[in-house]
């Protein structure tokens, strides 16, 4: 329970924000080799009857439980090797950190990670239940990635995973509203290219494969290199887009674009033969190295507005193969795109992204921007010096008629107090922090989350 709050919660704001964070970045004095290897914590922020309730718990994965008991690193990760040389790492796959996203679907709360199965938790208690494979809908080697997309029209959940030795496969899944795996098909899409996210339109799934390749997978398999050490960004190769048919998983068309790297996609939509998708693009893969050491001193030498990822809309002609791109109107460099999820797969006018302004503490996401794809002015909310935001979730207002009629809910770390705050921001005008609820503790920085209308208190 929060101790106090400023402002008033909007009438009708009811539901739950589930949000991941990386709660532990070392064990027994041994530091993990990359931030992405830290153990996942699921945070639950519930709005009910004008009150805010907070709870969080570590996900009790095998990795977390066994390393906690041993007091040392026992599992490989994205950038982590087990101490002791290649023999300790040979043929060992990374341990599931369950730290990247969390979804509620078909009545199950699932913590997601890039390279493994979901980890199920009880949404009422946040107690860990165990690894979940959709009643054997996923094979032993098929991962369920951290960026599923929910089709708001059908209620179906789509997701993917990339795995195969020596030739990688893209595994594509559809899960019905009740949580049943009804579709699991695999396609070869080339080399082990970086693919963290994807998008859906009305009839298609869009995958952006950046030229960051695992050129020598056997060095990883034989324990010589971590995954991060095995991946090379090749600027001489183009970025590839693969478009699948949502109904069959057949490859509809492939496109080659000018080279860029990126983690996250925004929304997609289609009109006739034209399909467009919003993509965050940056010139190099340097950000991966910059995120490796979470304990490194964070200075203000990196100019995010000049060098961070930019938000482009790519339009792809499925009939002719033609492509074009344009920068999202007046947008700043940003990350963690969100939109009104009721518009997923259809044309949306607004996107919201985190950004970094020069406000005295420009070394973490300290602002949110509202991008108007219809050509309107950019709106920015600066949280102020020493306040750093997580990914925001858009929540429609009760009875909303306009696409941007609603709220941005985020968890903000306040460096002055040393605690985190739950902040409810007016998503339309981007000026008013309608409610600020200080928590009794700080929440470590993390990655993704989602808001649901259900409550669990």
Beta strands, then each sheet from edge to edge (+ up, - down):
strand 1: 4-7
strand 2: 15-24
strand 3: 26-27
strand 4: 30-31
strand 5: 39-48
strand 6: 51-58
strand 7: 101-105
strand 8: 108-112
strand 9: 118-121
strand 10: 128-132
strand 11: 149-150
strand 12: 157-163
strand 13: 169-175
strand 14: 181-188
strand 15: 193-194
strand 16: 198-200
strand 17: 204-214
strand 18: 231-233
strand 19: 239-245
strand 20: 251-257
strand 21: 265-271
strand 22: 274-281
strand 23: 310-317
strand 24: 323-327
strand 25: 335-338
strand 26: 350-355
strand 27: 367-372
strand 28: 379-382
strand 29: 387-389
strand 30: 393-396
strand 31: 406-414
strand 32: 419-426
strand 33: 433-438
strand 34: 449-452
sheet 1: 1+ 33- 32+ 31- 29+
sheet 2: 1+ 33- 32+ 31- 30+
sheet 3: 6+ 5- 2+ 34-
sheet 4: 3+ 4-
sheet 5: 7+ 8- 9+ 10-
sheet 6: 11+ 12- 13+ 14-
sheet 7: 15+ 17- 16+
sheet 8: 15+ 17- 18+
sheet 9: 15+ 17- 19+ 20-
sheet 10: 21+ 22- 23+ 24-
sheet 11: 25+ 26- 27+ 28-
end
